[in-house]
């Protein structure tokens, strides 16, 4: 259940983070493709980073652990972004982001500049912030998390039906 709590937390964080970035850059955009205040790409990326971090904690060398985590987070988050971009386009026929204008892009959905940022953000969250979040999330009752997940799933279904005009 803790990983589902991570998913909800990082989805909410992703929405908040992107909304802040959009506000600072004066872009009038909505983070994510769903109607609610969550961006599930961040939820998936954050949760996968925590899973990878827990797996790599078997490496006792601190610097090797940090280096390997960063590389794996960079690759994993970039892969998630790539797959999510294609899935969103396939299901909803929209492009939530498009890196085609960036110098080091690979198609629409990934670029090297952001890959390094995603790896660094995942490293900061997994190594520095997650120990605190973990303790707090253990205090959150499961029914609250199940309610949040149900709202996200319902929002996904409503979005899918609305975008497909069903």
C-alpha positions as CSV (number, residue, x, y, z in Angstrom):
1,X,0.0,0.0,0.0
2,X,2.9,2.4,0.6
3,X,3.8,2.5,-3.1
4,X,0.2,3.5,-3.9
5,X,0.6,6.3,-1.3
6,X,3.8,7.3,-3.1
7,X,2.0,7.4,-6.4
8,X,-0.7,9.7,-5.0
9,X,1.8,12.0,-3.3
10,X,4.1,12.3,-6.3
11,X,1.1,12.8,-8.6
12,X,0.0,15.7,-6.5
13,X,3.5,17.0,-6.2
14,X,4.0,16.9,-10.0
15,X,0.9,18.9,-10.5
16,X,2.0,21.5,-7.9
17,X,5.5,21.6,-9.3
18,X,4.4,22.1,-12.9
19,X,1.8,24.6,-12.0
20,X,4.4,26.6,-10.2
21,X,6.8,26.4,-13.2
22,X,4.0,27.5,-15.6
23,X,3.1,30.4,-13.3
24,X,6.7,31.6,-13.1
25,X,7.1,31.3,-16.8
26,X,3.8,33.1,-17.3
27,X,2.4,30.1,-19.4
28,X,-1.3,29.6,-19.1
29,X,-1.2,25.8,-19.1
30,X,-2.7,23.1,-17.0
31,X,-0.4,20.4,-15.7
32,X,-1.3,16.9,-16.9
33,X,-4.1,15.7,-19.0
34,X,-6.7,14.9,-16.3
35,X,-9.0,17.5,-14.8
36,X,-7.9,17.1,-11.2
37,X,-4.8,18.4,-9.4
38,X,-2.5,15.5,-10.1
39,X,-0.1,14.6,-12.9
40,X,0.2,10.9,-13.0
41,X,3.5,10.8,-15.0
42,X,5.2,12.3,-11.9
43,X,3.4,9.7,-9.7
44,X,4.7,6.8,-11.8
45,X,8.2,8.3,-12.1
46,X,8.4,9.1,-8.4
47,X,7.2,5.7,-7.4
48,X,9.5,3.9,-9.8
49,X,12.4,5.9,-8.4
50,X,11.6,4.9,-4.9
51,X,11.4,1.2,-5.9
52,X,14.7,1.4,-7.7
53,X,16.3,3.3,-4.8
54,X,15.1,0.5,-2.4
55,X,16.5,-2.1,-4.7
56,X,19.9,-0.4,-5.1
57,X,20.3,0.2,-1.3
58,X,22.1,-3.2,-1.3
59,X,25.1,-1.3,-2.7
60,X,27.2,-0.2,0.3
61,X,29.4,2.3,-1.4
62,X,27.7,5.6,-1.0
63,X,29.1,7.3,-4.1
64,X,28.6,4.3,-6.3
65,X,25.0,4.0,-5.0
66,X,24.3,7.7,-5.8
67,X,25.8,7.4,-9.2
68,X,23.9,4.3,-10.2
69,X,20.7,5.6,-8.8
70,X,21.1,8.8,-10.8
71,X,21.8,6.9,-14.0
72,X,18.9,4.5,-13.5
73,X,16.5,7.4,-12.5
74,X,17.5,9.3,-15.6
75,X,16.8,6.3,-17.8
76,X,13.6,5.3,-16.1
77,X,12.1,8.7,-15.9
78,X,12.9,9.4,-19.5
79,X,11.5,6.1,-20.6
80,X,8.3,6.8,-18.6
81,X,8.0,10.2,-20.2
82,X,8.5,8.7,-23.7
83,X,5.9,5.9,-23.1
84,X,3.4,8.3,-21.4
85,X,3.7,10.8,-24.3
86,X,2.8,8.1,-26.8
87,X,0.0,6.6,-24.6
88,X,-1.6,10.0,-24.0
89,X,-1.4,10.7,-27.7
90,X,-2.9,7.3,-28.6
91,X,-5.7,7.4,-26.0
92,X,-6.6,11.1,-26.0
93,X,-5.1,12.4,-29.3
94,X,-3.3,15.2,-27.6
95,X,0.4,16.1,-27.0
96,X,0.8,17.3,-23.4
97,X,4.4,18.2,-24.2
98,X,6.5,18.5,-27.3
99,X,10.3,18.8,-27.2
100,X,10.7,19.0,-31.0
101,X,12.0,22.6,-30.7
102,X,14.7,21.6,-28.2
103,X,18.2,21.0,-29.5
104,X,18.7,17.5,-28.1
105,X,15.3,16.0,-28.6
106,X,14.4,12.5,-29.6
107,X,11.0,12.8,-31.2
108,X,8.3,14.8,-29.4
109,X,8.4,13.4,-26.0
110,X,11.9,13.3,-24.7
111,X,15.0,15.4,-24.8
112,X,18.4,15.2,-23.2
113,X,18.1,18.5,-21.3
114,X,15.1,17.3,-19.4
115,X,16.4,13.8,-18.9
116,X,19.2,15.2,-16.7
117,X,16.7,17.2,-14.8
118,X,14.4,14.3,-14.2
119,X,17.3,12.2,-13.0
120,X,18.4,14.9,-10.6
121,X,14.8,15.5,-9.3
122,X,14.3,11.8,-8.7
123,X,17.6,11.6,-6.9
124,X,16.7,14.5,-4.6
125,X,13.4,13.0,-3.8
126,X,14.5,9.4,-3.3
127,X,17.6,10.2,-1.3
128,X,16.7,13.4,0.6
129,X,13.0,13.9,0.8
130,X,11.5,10.4,0.7
131,X,12.7,9.3,4.2
132,X,10.6,12.1,5.6
133,X,7.6,11.5,3.2
134,X,7.8,7.8,4.0
135,X,7.2,8.4,7.7
136,X,4.4,10.8,7.0
137,X,2.7,8.5,4.5
138,X,2.7,5.7,7.1
139,X,0.4,7.9,9.2
140,X,-2.1,8.4,6.3
141,X,-5.0,5.9,6.7
142,X,-5.4,3.5,3.8
143,X,-9.0,4.7,3.2
144,X,-7.8,8.2,2.4
145,X,-5.3,6.8,-0.2
146,X,-8.0,4.5,-1.7
147,X,-10.3,7.5,-2.0
148,X,-7.6,9.5,-3.7
149,X,-6.8,6.6,-6.1
150,X,-10.6,6.2,-6.8
151,X,-10.9,9.9,-7.7
152,X,-7.9,9.6,-10.0
153,X,-9.3,6.5,-11.7
154,X,-12.7,8.1,-12.1
155,X,-11.1,11.3,-13.5
156,X,-9.1,9.2,-16.0
157,X,-12.3,7.5,-17.2
158,X,-14.2,10.8,-17.4
159,X,-11.3,12.4,-19.3
160,X,-11.1,9.4,-21.7
161,X,-14.8,9.5,-22.4
162,X,-14.9,13.3,-22.8
163,X,-11.8,13.4,-25.1
164,X,-13.2,10.5,-27.2
165,X,-16.7,12.2,-27.3
166,X,-18.4,9.1,-25.9
